[in-house]
Amino acid sequence: MDPNSPSPASSSASSSASSSTSSSASLPAFNTSSDVCNTLTTPLSDSTSTTTKPIKGKKPKQTRASCTILSPTDITGQVSKGLSFEVSVHTLPRTVASEVAFIFPNIESPTELVAVLTAQKSNFELVEWGDEVAKEKDELLERFVGWSSKICKELSSKGYWADYIDPCSGLPANTEGNKIYGEVDGFQALLGYSTQNANCCKILLHPKWGSAVYPATMFTNAPADIVAQLCTTF
């Protein structure tokens, strides 16, 4: 959903967000099937199992887990006082990378970008209405922008590109682009989180917090291991 929309929560790629951004066009939902990372490997039943050898001449298939460099990790103490702030780091499976290439059309090798997903716990479910809900959304927005801006600045000082998706518009915050990124679709594809329809909107369901969650994402061309270390120590 667009976490800052005054209407019921939905993905920023929803039709409501698209109609309010005349110069923007939303992208189709990601393929969130079980093979989102092109998975055809046999799962390991226990720690003594062996990995199936890849067929000669073919690249090993990836699982969603293998695309996850850093699983959702609570870094609340490193951000600011408030409710839980989780971060995870992911390389992009082909289905997601093909969509992200449209989000950042002028970035070199956009399909090789790394995604940093953040999830903040909220006091209110984002399908709720009212002044208090709107006030909390503003606070969560400022918290995300403050943290992601510092991460982007640090990566930039190391010679890498980085930018975050503006939760209000679904567009890149500091990079040219007019295609809306779907936060809900991204979390569904990269973390396997469930979603729920609320009226005509699709909302994200966090495994612990339900719909009381504020999702937001940033992208970078820095190596995934460097990004993961920075996100947990900076």
Helices and strands as residue ranges (DSSP letters): H 15-20, E 25-26, H 64-67, E 68-74, H 76-79, E 85-91, H 94-103, G 110-112, E 114-121, H 131-157, E 162-164, E 179-180, H 183-191, E 194-198, E 201-205, E 213-220, H 224-233
